[in-house]
Amino acid sequence: MRIAICAPSSPLRAEDAVRVAEIAAKFPALDLAFHPQCFEREGHFAGSDAVRLAALTECANDPAVGAVWFARGGYGANRIAEAAIAGFGSAARTKTYLGYSDAGYLLAGLYGAGIGLAVHAPMPTDIKREGGDDAIRRVLGYLAGDCSGLEPSLDTRPVAAFNLMTLAMLTGTPLMPDLTGHVVIVEEVSEHLYAVDRLFFHVTQHLGGIAGLRLGRISDVPDNDPAFGSPPEEIAQFWCAQHEIAYLGHADIGHDAANRIVPFGLAGRGAA
């Protein structure tokens, strides 16, 4: 399988791409191709909106490519997601698309449009994290047919996984898919607990009809004075109760190297 890597949000460091390629060399069935756009820089972004859009569309529409792996999150995918999906042709519909965090805008839009297989999964930039080698191997193994890295709570119900802030921003936009009957998994990083509470206040009002909610890791929470007083699970349980959403417990996803793989819907659980 040829895997095209592009950066719809912020840029990837060249040295990180080298390390990922070294690990990928141990997966002979996979061929990684880093698009040069991954290393472009324009302010915060991996190139201008036009540059990022062109690279993403090129990768998605290349019939020789079997999967598109988003290089990293940050911010920016939402600025090009609708235009990109509108420009995806028939070749784009057979691909696997992988990423998380800011890439959730694309995963949501792709899933809603019925294009390919959207997969919440670690990204090349995670090589920088402690244990990052394992995160990269988890994704490469999945693409090579090893499903041992899947989120263990997956059952007979369709599922979708998002960064909580990303999901909150998706609601009410054309990119938001219909999640009726789905188990929705959320995680967050670097937000105060009062902000997490505020995000749940908003998100749970837009998740009526879901099968339930699972909570991934809420990590790197900044200190607050005074302390907020409720831990993340209590926050999630409180807002789920307000809107009659079943709280289903924990999930093993988050902004860390232990981040598990969650294919959207019901597909992608046997072989990638």
Buried (B, 14 or more C-beta within 10 A) or exposed (E): BEBBBBBBBBBBBEEBBEBBBEBBEEBEEBBBBBBEBBBBEBEEBBBBBEBBBBBBBBBBBBEEBBBBBBBBBBBBBBBBBBEBBEBBEEBBBEBBBBBBBBBBBBBBBBBBBEBBBBBBBBBBBBBEBEEBBBBBBBBBBBBBEBBEBBBEBBEEBBBBBBBBBBBBBBEEEEBBBEBEEBBBBBBBBEBEBEBBBBBBBBBBEBBEEBBBBBBBBBBEBEEEEEEBEBEBEEBBBBBBEEBEBEBBEBBBBBBBBBBBBBBBBEBBBEEB
